[in-house]
């Protein structure tokens, strides 16, 4: 197999993507001035490219596969194969949104109020299609950055990407509508997807990345308990499947372990202790492969 040419997003998704690859088992490193990251896998040749451009290069076959946002696939109208949905963003494990925002004092309260107005955005195609869908004509201009600062002096509204909305609120802006919800996508060139060797590598990366993401919200709980308390312990543990139970060297005792959602741990540990579990250990996970 020729090396898989993989596009990784430079910019806001870069750090989160490198972290996910690390947890998936791939060490990725890049110099401050380099656009060719080093991956400790001889079958991968990586390129560091703006997320806005990755889907175009994947469609053209310059890249065999890449990681970018669903929003940029839609913005570019790229014909690519979507391998996996990877729900992570710059600040957390959640989708992001493209929203219409106006100044707090603006009289614009709905998409219909944008008729004849000036709108700034990086996603010109998305915005124009959104307006057309709602029967609105407006002047949409490309924004080179600092989009939030352009309201209301330069434009009437913006269409901007947000994860939490905090930056918009800090700039005295309010959201009036959502244009698109987006998640991170692992995509492939259609010809590369038909190549058996490259497809095997793409599927391997996708499996490990999804396993790393699944592990983000889960932990492994291990504990010992009297054999006659196994039923009570099992009822408390919200495991992926049935918990693993093994006998201990001490007669009448067993070791129990289970993968659980991290958010429930603080609630169930006191309950486990109450029904007789001892030596409870919580361990982080790198991957959960279902």
Order of alpha helices (4+ residues) and beta strands (2+ residues): beta-alpha-beta-beta-beta-alpha-beta-alpha-beta-beta-beta-alpha-beta-beta-alpha-beta-beta-alpha-alpha-beta-alpha-beta-beta-alpha-beta
